[in-house]
Amino acid sequence: MTQAETAAAAASLRRALAEDRIPARLQAGTGTLLEQLEKPVAVTLFGLSGSGKSSVANLLLGSQVIPAGVSLPTLQISGGGTAACSGVLADGSGFSLPGFDTGALAARGAVFAEAQLPLPALNQISILEIAAPDAAALERAVPWAAQRTGIALWCTQGFTAAEQAAWARAPEQMKDGAFLLVTKADELAAQDRLAPALAGIQDAASEHFNGILPLAALEAQAARQPDGTVDRDRLRRSGGQALISAIMHEVKLRRQAALDQAGVLLAKYAPVPAAAPAEKTAAPPPPAALQAEPDAPLAAETPAPDRPAPVAEAPVAAAESAEPQDAALSPDTRQVFDQALDYLSAQGRSMGQALQDGTGSSSSQLIRTALKSVQWLDSHFEEYGGNGGNALAEIRGAVSEAEDLIQLIQVEQDGASLFDATSILLQLKRDMQAQLAA
């Protein structure tokens, strides 16, 4: 996945919308896809006052944007050609300031402010720092921020009961992309409190976050030298490298998921003759100003997505090594099928229990679970890579088709979407059972 591929997919979607190829029921979802392809991923920093949110923001931005000791309102930071700031006062009136002067902003007594800054990291992410003087304010802020959040970072040293109650108001979709940061980890370690703090937090939070990361944010910032070079060992020891890698991993996965969904839409609704010329005149790569600098804070150590790219057509094994169509499955292939069936059965029970118990799982969340299940199967069969013959080739083709269909269902989100997604999983299960019984 490159920026050129993402730009080309977005341009093709815009053409499809302009030429009325996309059905009306899918146009809102297509607009959301365009935002996911074109806009930086929104990172929201939650936590009580003094939890180290501003230091984390400065680390991610690669610059001392928010000085220590300045009391600012909830602040949205996005990319822009020149520095600018605007906001809303307590009486509802708006204001604007030249540049971005945190002292002048603090003096305004605003309740919300937006800043545009010309920083390379903001080509990849935007930052929303929630100002919460107490637990009650933090609890009110969580649902407000949910619709504005792609990746959530909860900053804490203890994840208290009040913080847990506030985070309980987060929708499951936001929790899917959330990390708990044990900030000021160096201070906790110096007081011999880091290990017990991590143990307590692990018990209270492990099921509600994607990961728990200790971080010494100030130490991580200091790893970036005045000449722009980075002390990689110091960044790693501070926990900064793990955080940056986790965020970039999430950014890549979200971009790839949006690109996959765009591909499914275009394959179905953009006629091939009309789409072919677009390949020849695809948008050129973005100018250098839109690309992260080699040593930009969010360009370091970016791991690959945790699953292979969707397989469009599973290659059939070579004639000399393929099993005959009517041959029994080999023991190894049978084991691979059994593992896949066990996984699908467990996922089905989990989804059914969520519906029965009313545990808060919405249709959209369960459809995402169905998609993740198919993606796991794709990775599972790809990883096997053994002499599965025609049986394995057929099921890999079925899994690939199922992934494309559920990607499309995610965009449609009509009344029958959940039924359709679960039907696809059931059909895959029946296909595998038939292969085992043959």
Buried (B, 14 or more C-beta within 10 A) or exposed (E): BEBEBBBBBBBBBEBBBEEEBBEEEBEEBBEEBBEBBBEBBBBBBBBBEEBBBBBBBBBBBBBEBBEEEEEBBBBBBBBBEEBBBBBBBEEEEEEEBEEBEBEEBBEBEBBBBBBBBEBBBBBBBBBBBBBBEEBEBBBEBBEEBBEEBBBBBBBBBBBBEBBBBBBEBBBBBBBBBBBBBBBBBBBBBEEEBBEEBBEEBEEBBEEBBBEBBBBBBBBBBBBBEEEEEBBEEBBBBBBBBBBBBBBBBBBBBBBBBBBBBBBBBBEEBBEEEEBEEBEEEBBEBEEEEEBBBEEBBBBBBBEEBEBEEBBEEBEBBEEEEBBEEEEEBBEEBBEBBEBBBEBBEEBBEBBEEBBEEEEEBEBBBBBBBBBBBBBBBBBBBBEBEBBBBBBBBBBBBBBBBBBBBBBBBBBBBEEEBBEBBBEBBEEBBEBBEEBBEE
